[in-house]
Amino acid sequence: MAYVGIFMAAFTFLLLPKIWQVLKISLWRPYALSRSFRKQGVKGPSYSLFSGSLHEMKRLKMDAAQIVMDTTSNDITPRVLPQYHKWCPLYGETILYWFGTRPVVSISDPDLAKQILSNKFGFYVKPKCSPAIQALTGNGVALVNGGEWARRRRIVNPAFSMDKLKVMVKRMATCTVAMLEAWKDEANAAMDQCKTIEMNGEFRKLTAEIIAYTAFGSSYSQGKEAFEAQVELQHYCAASLLDVLIPGSHYLPTPSNLQLWKLDRRIRNSLRDIIKSRLKPKNLDCNYGDDLLGLIMSASENSDIKEGPKLNMDEIVEECKTFFFAGHETSSNLLTWTVFLLSLHQDWQTRLREEVLKECGLEIPDSDMLARLRLVNMVLLEALRLYCPVVEMFREASKDMKLGNMMIPKDAWVSIPLAKIHRSKEYWGEDANEFNPIRFKNGISKAANHPNAFLAFGIGPRTCVGQNFAMLEAKAVLAMVLQRFCFSLSSEYKHAPVDNLALQPQYGLPIVVKPLLAQNI
Ligand code: HEM
């Protein structure tokens, strides 16, 4: 009898509160929040126990992945953001849905997006990612929040200043020449001097080379090894994005966790070795080199940061991973989609080639030449608008927040679907889905009838730290391609943009390249 009493007492005091907690999170809160949002005029798909809207989203994504679009259509939302394509006609532009038990409010109004992304007090924070995503992207400046973020951003910023980037253009060009030489050899070996090349794969390799070279300079081959493991890791993460997260499951030695831990160890060890080799013999003037790693190590030593210590070894490792992840997928996809658009719009390809030959001749472009490429810049921005590598951004409300006419409760997420905002007719006009680089002739803020309708690099304090790097890299690579080749879309191409952590062509981008005979470079 006594045991039963003890059991009942334990049940009452230990288990009941837990059960109540689970019921509150998985039943009561979704019910109460759905009601409260409905009163504020915000509707959405109904909540399913534990999985929220995840199963529906997964199903819609799987169905969308079967669609092959018309090659000339730039309307990628049904394929890339199928959930909004289905839900918006039913519930309106602002939608409440559920990542498991977590409420997410999707915002498509640039004014509200600006309020979220530019919040002065940092009340909308970056949401905590799954351990797999953290291992992949690095728990660096892109993921941390608050004072920790400010400390890291201050250390990282100077490495991306324009004068430092100018030096890096040479390294970007060196990597590009090697790739283009290989293309030329392959094309010249063909009877008709034409060669079909899968551009997405080529640009991924190239941007990985560039980031490894600009990040690690002389330690480049060691850095490449680490980054190759990171690419492998990406396959595990992309597959698990819409899985329902079971608390604690990342500690279990499942086959995929074991593989993930192994890759993570390999990445860390390689990066630690590189950093250690820079530290000895100890550099007295704290000059660790002019590559990204060296600049960050120097900035960390020299900075007059009051709050908190300078970056330690593990933190530098995380920043290196962040640069690689943030810097190579996005940039390669910008190049991929720009080449795709220029293959379809041969008139623009000719115009850009004329501009490049006028400003750079047949020389390897330097940063001053690149700065004069106005049309190239406009085309890159238009490619970023139509095929933005990051299709959606998320933030978490760190306290109850008033947003427009809505109350966003603490812990709720807000999503900003860039790909949708970028093709809204309300902001971009009737030709929102057309390729029209001229719209950027007076700069980004005047391209649409709302100054914040272009969000490819984010806005506010957490805007992309590598955007100048990315634009210089894209201009340099594109200019060098245009100097040497004309190109057109292969008949094998299937138009199927897909969001695998960045916007990619699902079946690759086969492009027919032909060396320009007049340009013997
Ligand atoms: C076309 C190329 C690129 C695009 C479209 C892009 C896009 C973005 C976007 C949208 C954000 C903001 C994300 C958010 O607020 O949730 C971001 C942040 C960031 N990007 Fe990029 N990015 C590109 C290239 C790069 C490169 C080349 C690097 C570094 C080498 C880089 C490093 C970062 C970092 C570190 C952050 C986090 C900044 C912070 O939170 O303070 N990005 N990027």
Residues whose N, C-alpha, C, O or C-beta is under 5 A from the ligand:
A	BS01	HEM	V141 A142 R153 F323 A326 G327 T330 S331 L334 P389 V390 M393 F394 L455 A456 F457 G458 P461 R462 T463 C464 V465 G466 Q467 F469 A470
